[in-house]
Amino acid sequence: MPLGAPALPVAVDQMEINFIEDDAKNLVVEFVGADRSIAEMIKSKLISNKDVDFVGVVKTHPEINRPRLIVKSSKNARTLVANAVEELQDDIKGLSASLPKK
């Protein structure tokens, strides 16, 4: 995709999630078929969580769109990510409910 070109929309059902590392306190999730948006939204929820020691999003290659979410935690990292996703779902439902209907 040329520099500055708009990102192509990707349906969630076309996204694939690979668990690169998944143990009790460390989680690395690769999002295939999605841009950084989803990983960054999850990161924004986790960054203020006191049980999260580190959270970041990296792009492993400039031409391959497979961002990775990296979480290091004092508690179960997978559970913390699942909770963050649930919070995001609630936020989106609230936003949807507040939009005026035509």
Backbone torsions as a table, in degrees:
resi	resn	phi	psi	omega
1	MET	NA	131.2	-178.8
2	PRO	-64.0	150.6	178.4
3	LEU	-58.5	131.9	179.5
4	GLY	85.5	-4.5	178.6
5	ALA	-73.2	147.1	-179.9
6	PRO	-66.2	146.1	177.8
7	ALA	-69.1	140.5	178.1
8	LEU	-78.5	137.4	178.6
9	PRO	-67.8	141.2	179.9
10	VAL	-125.8	124.4	177.5
11	ALA	-70.0	143.7	-177.8
12	VAL	-62.2	-34.4	-178.4
13	ASP	-69.1	-11.0	176.8
14	GLN	-95.1	-6.7	-178.2
15	MET	-81.9	140.3	177.0
16	GLU	-115.0	141.8	179.0
17	ILE	-117.8	124.5	176.7
18	ASN	-113.0	131.7	175.2
19	PHE	-92.4	105.5	-178.0
20	ILE	-78.2	-41.8	176.4
21	GLU	-138.1	132.2	-177.1
22	ASP	-150.2	87.8	171.7
23	ASP	-125.6	-176.5	-170.6
24	ALA	-54.7	-40.8	-172.6
25	LYS	-115.8	-2.9	-179.6
26	ASN	-131.5	137.3	179.5
27	LEU	-142.3	131.1	172.5
28	VAL	-127.6	117.6	-177.3
29	VAL	-116.5	128.7	177.7
30	GLU	-104.3	129.3	179.4
31	PHE	-102.2	113.3	-179.7
32	VAL	-101.3	129.3	179.6
33	GLY	85.9	19.4	178.3
34	ALA	-142.0	154.7	175.3
35	ASP	-86.5	-169.0	-176.3
36	ARG	-71.2	-11.3	-171.2
37	SER	-55.1	-50.6	-177.0
38	ILE	-64.8	-45.7	179.0
39	ALA	-61.5	-40.1	179.4
40	GLU	-67.5	-36.3	177.8
41	MET	-66.1	-41.6	177.1
42	ILE	-63.9	-43.6	177.9
43	LYS	-57.3	-42.9	-177.8
44	SER	-62.6	-31.7	176.4
45	LYS	-75.5	-37.7	-175.4
46	LEU	-78.2	-27.1	-171.7
47	ILE	-61.6	-28.0	-179.8
48	SER	-95.2	1.9	-179.6
49	ASN	-80.3	123.7	-176.6
50	LYS	-65.3	-19.6	179.7
51	ASP	-85.1	-5.6	-179.7
52	VAL	-95.6	120.0	178.5
53	ASP	-83.0	-34.9	179.9
54	PHE	-153.7	139.6	171.0
55	VAL	-144.9	135.0	179.6
56	GLY	-154.5	162.8	175.9
57	VAL	-124.7	128.4	179.4
58	VAL	-126.5	151.7	172.8
59	LYS	-108.4	119.0	-172.4
60	THR	-75.4	-22.5	-179.4
61	HIS	-152.5	137.5	-175.9
62	PRO	-64.7	-23.8	-177.3
63	GLU	-104.0	-4.0	-179.7
64	ILE	-114.7	122.6	-175.4
65	ASN	-88.9	79.2	178.1
66	ARG	-137.5	71.9	-179.4
67	PRO	-64.3	150.6	178.2
68	ARG	-120.2	134.6	173.1
69	LEU	-97.4	125.4	-179.2
70	ILE	-115.0	125.9	-179.7
71	VAL	-130.2	128.8	172.5
72	LYS	-122.6	131.2	-169.5
73	SER	-144.9	159.9	174.3
74	SER	-85.5	-11.4	177.1
75	LYS	-121.4	-171.6	-178.2
76	ASN	-66.5	112.0	-174.6
77	ALA	-64.4	-39.3	-178.8
78	ARG	-64.0	-40.7	178.1
79	THR	-63.5	-42.4	179.0
80	LEU	-62.6	-40.3	178.1
81	VAL	-66.7	-43.1	178.6
82	ALA	-60.5	-40.8	178.1
83	ASN	-65.3	-39.6	178.5
84	ALA	-63.9	-40.1	178.3
85	VAL	-64.1	-40.8	177.4
86	GLU	-62.8	-41.8	176.6
87	GLU	-60.4	-42.4	177.9
88	LEU	-62.7	-41.2	177.7
89	GLN	-60.1	-43.3	178.5
90	ASP	-63.5	-42.0	178.3
91	ASP	-60.0	-43.2	-178.0
92	ILE	-69.4	-38.8	176.4
93	LYS	-62.9	-41.3	177.9
94	GLY	-63.6	-41.8	177.4
95	LEU	-62.8	-45.0	-179.7
96	SER	-61.2	-40.7	-179.2
97	ALA	-68.0	-28.5	-177.9
98	SER	-84.8	-12.0	179.1
99	LEU	-75.5	136.1	179.3
100	PRO	-67.3	141.1	178.5
101	LYS	-87.6	144.2	177.6
102	LYS	-96.8	NA	NA
